[in-house]
């Protein structure tokens, strides 16, 4: 199964990159509108704001020291691991150190680009917290949404400091050209997914997804029409 998934995922590599390029501007626009909406509705999102502020404080107190760096590395390798498991790869080694980074080793089929690039766009802790939110009682939501805000700020900061075109995951795992094409929209869409999934705010991820699907379909149809006109 891993070999089949690797083949399909790697086959779709540059079609996915082209799709991300097509979605970059529109996803950035939607993300900007979401952020503006949140800023203008502070009372409804105050727990989220508290969590974001808490991360800023925690970074100053902890995450700029050795223990904080260990946590950043742990989350990075955990994300690799999750995507490896989702694509049916056996994990043979998982190691995180304070001073020399970490690594995850997966077997079966040589892996795929999605495993390599996942930590640079996928907000692992935010998704885990959202799952807990939807499984918990509403009385716990204020605290959990504060934790969500914390995780969003953490993901933004960790992505900024970890992402580099010289990173082995990017340079050797996916290729620099692909990363440049893929990562901007992938990150925008990840933040849209998280922010539009907060319960009780009347913003629904499936509505945004449906809009982006229609937008992408329209681009594709116009492209096909343009090609057909060239052939006549």
C-alpha positions in Angstrom: 0.0 0.0 0.0 2.8 2.4 0.8 4.4 1.9 -2.6 1.1 2.6 -4.3 0.6 5.8 -2.3 4.1 6.9 -2.9 3.7 6.5 -6.6 0.4 8.4 -6.7 1.6 11.2 -4.4 4.8 11.6 -6.3 3.0 11.5 -9.7 0.8 14.4 -8.5 3.7 16.5 -7.2 3.8 19.2 -9.9 0.1 19.2 -10.7 -0.4 20.0 -7.0 2.3 22.7 -7.2 0.5 24.3 -10.2 -2.8 24.1 -8.2 -1.2 25.8 -5.3 0.1 28.6 -7.5 -3.4 29.1 -8.9 -4.7 29.4 -5.3 -2.0 31.6 -3.8 -3.5 35.0 -4.3 -7.1 33.9 -3.6 -6.2 32.0 -0.4 -4.1 35.0 0.8 -7.1 37.2 0.2 -9.4 34.9 2.1 -6.9 34.6 5.0 -6.6 38.4 5.2 -10.3 38.8 5.4 -10.5 36.2 8.2 -7.8 38.0 10.2 -9.6 41.4 9.7 -12.9 39.8 10.8 -11.2 38.4 13.9 -9.6 41.7 14.7 -12.9 43.6 14.4 -14.7 41.1 16.6 -12.4 40.9 19.6 -15.1 40.0 22.1 -16.1 36.9 20.1 -12.4 35.8 19.7 -10.9 37.1 23.0 -9.9 33.6 24.1 -8.1 33.1 20.8 -6.3 36.4 21.4 -5.4 35.4 25.0 -3.7 32.3 23.6 -1.7 34.2 21.0 -0.5 36.6 23.7 0.4 33.7 26.0 2.6 32.3 23.3 4.5 35.6 22.9 5.1 35.6 26.7 6.1 31.9 26.7 8.5 32.4 23.8 10.4 35.1 25.8 10.5 33.0 28.9 11.1 29.5 27.5 11.2 28.8 23.8 14.3 30.8 23.1 16.3 28.5 25.4 17.5 24.9 24.9 14.3 23.2 26.2 12.2 25.3 23.9 14.3 24.3 20.9 13.8 20.7 21.8 10.1 21.2 21.7 10.2 22.8 18.3 12.3 19.8 17.0 9.9 17.3 18.6 6.9 18.9 16.8 8.7 19.0 13.5 9.6 15.3 13.7 6.2 14.4 14.9 4.6 15.9 11.8 6.9 13.9 9.6 5.9 10.8 11.5 2.1 11.5 11.2 2.3 11.9 7.4 4.5 8.8 7.2 2.0 6.8 9.1 -0.9 8.2 7.1 0.8 6.9 3.9 1.4 3.5 5.5 5.2 3.8 6.2 6.7 1.9 9.1 8.7 4.1 11.5 12.0 2.6 12.4 13.6 5.5 14.3 12.4 8.7 16.0 14.9 10.8 17.8 15.0 14.3 19.2 17.9 15.9 21.0 18.5 19.3 22.6 21.7 20.1 20.8 21.8 18.3 17.5 18.3 18.3 16.2 16.3 15.2 15.5 15.3 12.8 12.8 12.6 10.3 11.8 13.3 7.3 9.7 10.5 5.6 7.8 10.7 2.4 5.7 8.8 1.2 2.6 9.1 2.6 -0.8 11.5 5.4 -0.2 8.9 7.9 1.1 7.2 10.8 -0.8 7.4 14.6 -1.0 4.4 15.0 1.3 6.2 13.4 4.2 9.2 15.6 3.6 7.4 19.0 3.4 4.6 18.4 5.9 6.2 20.3 8.9 6.5 23.4 6.8 2.8 23.9 6.4 0.8 21.5 8.5 -0.2 22.9 12.0 -0.1 19.6 13.9 -0.9 20.9 17.4 -3.7 23.2 16.1 -5.4 20.3 14.3 -5.1 18.1 17.4 -6.6 20.8 19.6 -9.5 21.3 17.1 -10.2 17.6 17.3 -10.4 17.8 21.1 -12.6 20.9 20.9 -15.2 19.1 18.7 -15.1 16.0 21.0 -15.4 18.0 24.2 -18.3 19.8 26.0 -18.9 23.4 25.2 -18.0 24.4 28.7 -14.4 23.6 27.9 -14.3 25.5 24.7 -13.0 28.9 26.1 -9.9 27.2 27.5 -9.4 25.0 24.4 -9.8 28.0 22.0 -7.1 29.8 24.0 -4.9 26.8 23.5 -5.8 27.0 19.8 -4.6 30.6 19.7 -1.4 29.6 21.4 -0.9 26.8 18.9 -1.5 29.1 15.9 1.1 31.6 17.1 3.5 28.7 17.7 3.0 27.3 14.3 3.5 30.7 12.6 6.7 31.3 14.5 8.1 27.8 14.1 7.4 27.8 10.4 9.2 31.1 10.0 12.3 30.0 11.8 12.4 26.5 10.4 11.7 27.1 6.7 14.8 27.6 4.6 15.6 26.6 1.1 18.8 25.0 2.4 16.8 22.7 4.7 17.6 19.1 3.7 13.8 18.3 3.7 13.3 21.0 1.1 16.6 20.9 -0.8 16.9 17.2 -1.1 13.4 15.9 -0.2 11.1 18.0 -2.4 13.3 20.3 -4.4 13.6 24.1 -4.0 11.4 24.9 -7.0 8.5 22.8 -5.7 8.7 24.3 -2.3 8.6 27.8 -3.6 5.5 26.9 -5.7 3.7 24.9 -3.0 4.4 26.3 0.4 2.8 29.8 0.2 -0.7 28.6 -0.6 -0.4 25.5 1.5 0.3 27.6 4.5 -2.5 30.1 3.7 -4.9 27.2 3.3 -3.8 25.6 6.6 -4.5 28.8 8.5 -7.8 29.2 6.8 -8.8 25.7 7.7 -7.9 26.3 11.4 -9.5 29.7 11.7 -12.7 28.8 9.9 -13.1 25.7 12.1 -13.5 27.5 15.4 -17.0 26.5 16.7 -19.7 29.1 17.2 -18.3 31.9 15.0 -20.6 31.5 12.0 -17.6 31.0 9.7 -17.6 27.5 8.1 -14.7 25.8 6.5 -16.9 23.8 4.1 -18.3 27.1 2.7 -14.8 28.4 2.1 -13.7 25.1 0.6 -16.7 25.0 -1.7 -15.9 28.6 -2.9 -12.2 27.7 -3.5 -13.3 24.5 -5.4 -15.6 26.6 -7.7 -12.8 29.2 -8.1 -10.3 26.5 -9.1 -12.8 24.8 -11.4 -13.5 28.1 -13.1 -9.7 28.6 -13.7 -9.4 25.1 -15.2 -12.5 25.6 -17.5 -11.1 28.9 -18.7 -7.7 27.3 -19.3 -9.3 24.4 -21.3 -11.3 27.0 -23.3 -8.2 29.0 -24.1 -6.3 25.8 -25.3 -9.3 24.8 -27.4 -9.4 28.2 -29.1 -5.7 28.0 -29.9 -6.3 24.7 -31.7 -8.9 26.3 -34.0 
